[in-house]
Amino acid sequence: MTKLLAAAVAGTLVIAPVAPAFAAAATPPPSSLDRLTAGPQTRLERLTAGDGMAGALSQVRTPGGATLTLRSGTAERGTGQPMIGPEGRFRIASMSKPIMAAVVLRLIDQGKIDLNAPVERYLPGVLRGKGDGAGIDGRKITVRMLLQQTSGLPEFVNAIAWKEPFPDYLQVALRLKPTTRGSFAYANTNYLVLGMIVTKVTGKDFRQASRDLILQPYGMRDTYWPAKGDLGIHGPHAHTYGVIPGRPRDRETDLTDRLPTYEFGSSGGLVSTPEDLNRFWREAPLGKMTATMVPVKQAGWPEGARYGYGVAWMESGCGQAYFGAGDMPGASVFSGQDQAGRTGTVYVTGVADTPEKRQHLIDAFIAGMCDR
């Protein structure tokens, strides 16, 4: 999911771009990025020394296989321990969406899902709005609309308290006023429903289906879905810092072993590494994922961005790039591939929860991708 947890970060859950779950402030024109005077290491250090993130990491891989990994900050506050390398696992939040979109496209290739079919075909009677959501109707919403965030389904993230017992997120969404169907409006609810469709057509939990169809075939060995009740991160990882969901007035704390990542589901529940995310971009069917794109006219996205099936597009300052991003308490990530085939991932062990911090994260990504 890229919106941060409702109360934890303005307008984003772990599910959307920072501004709606992945991106936050609009990206300034490429000419203002002054990438010639501020290289990738400088951009990365601005996130730690300037923005106060505990740690930051960037990894870029060329089509030929050469990699450049840059680090800044610490893996754990108060220890002086250097930031962990690209093998470090972290909660990728809404960067889970491109991966789930790839799962759906694989099932379309297998003839198990029809891109233009209504949700009603797979989940009969499930999408029926109530109260303020009376206009929601699964007979009028297609799989394509879910993938492209144009279904009109409302965002459930800001309508829940994020504490146990957790509610049925879809039922919460079905009682909220929908957005305009056919126009882009980022909502984690779209990918929540896609996860339900994947489970229905495969007969497997969407987590297992994604392992079988994408994670294992792509060689993403260090990417996993946390189990219910699992509050930590398995394997090598840096500590992550933020505000406990539902307690926005609290001070920043170590959230490494305190987040129920399972609850973020198909919209943002994956744990991965920079190496695995860059591997995903090399393997993903980007031609299909970007075959049809819609304009993004929503605050918090790079200027001129367009959105396909789980993947967005922008002008990077040195060419075009496809990307995904995500935020959740304790981590923000921006990851993608340019048209030349370079892949890059930048993440921080804090939250890019202001327009300025979000822009700095995007700048670090662009600087890494443009540093030839």
C-alpha positions, 0 to 999 in steps of 0.5 A: 500500500503506499499511503502511510499508516493513516495516523502515522504519516500524512495521507499514506499507508504502507500502501501507496506513494507518499502522497497517496502511497508512493510519491509525495511532493511534485517533482520539480522540472529536471533542470532544477535537480542540479544533478551535475553538482549533487551526485548520488552519495550527496543526495543519499546523505541529505536523507540522513544528515539533513532529514534525520533518517537513521539509514539510507541505501541506494543500489543501481544495476546496469544492463550489463550486470555492474552494480553500484551500492551507496550507503549513508547513516547507521543500521541502528541508532546509538551504535555507530554501526554502518548502514546495512548493505543491499542484502538487508531486508525491509518492509517494502509497503506499496512496492508490493503493488507492482509485484501483485500486478505482475501476478495478475498479468501472469494469470491473465496469460494463463486465461484465468483472469480477463482484464476487461471482466467485471469484478462480479465475475470473480467475486459475485456480490462482494462489491456492493456499497452501503451508506455513503458507498451506495454507488459502489458496484462490482458489476461496473468495475473491471479488473483493469480499473483495479490495476490502474486505480481508476475503479472509484473504490475509496481508500480505507486506510484513513478510516481505520484505527490500526489496532487490534482487533483489526476490522474487515478493511473491504467492509470499511471501504464499502461504506465510504464515498467512492471517487469518480470511476474512470479517473485515477485515484490511488486507493489501497482498496484496489489491490486488496480486491485484486488479492481476493481475485487471485485467491479465488481463481487460483484456489490458493492464498494470494501470498502462495500464488505470488510465490509460485508465479512471480517470486520463485520464478524471478529468483526473489529468494529474499522476498517474503510475506510475513505470517500473521502475528509476526511483528519483526523482520527475518534475516539481515536487516537494519533497524527501522524508526517511526511513530507507532500506528494509531499514536501520531503524538508519540515520539519516534521509536524503534519499530523493527519488531513492532509492526503487524506487517501481515495486516497490510496484505496484498496492497503492501505486506511484502518484505524484500531487499534492494537486490530482489527489487532490482531483480524484479524490474529486470524480469517484470513484463513492463511492456504489458504493465505499461501498455495502457497508462492513465494520467495521474492528476493527484497531489504528491506524484511526480509532475506528468506521471502516468500510471499503468498496471501497478507501475508508474512512469515519469521523466527522470531528468536523464530520460524516462523511468518506470517506478513504484514506491511505498511508505509505512512507519519505519521505511520509505522506498522508491524503485524502478527501471529506466528505458536503457534497462538500468534498475535502481532502488533507494530506501530509508529506515524512516518515513519520508512523511513531508513533501521535502523528504519525499522529494529528497528520496526521489532525487536520490533515486534520479541521481543514482539512475542518472549517474553514468 
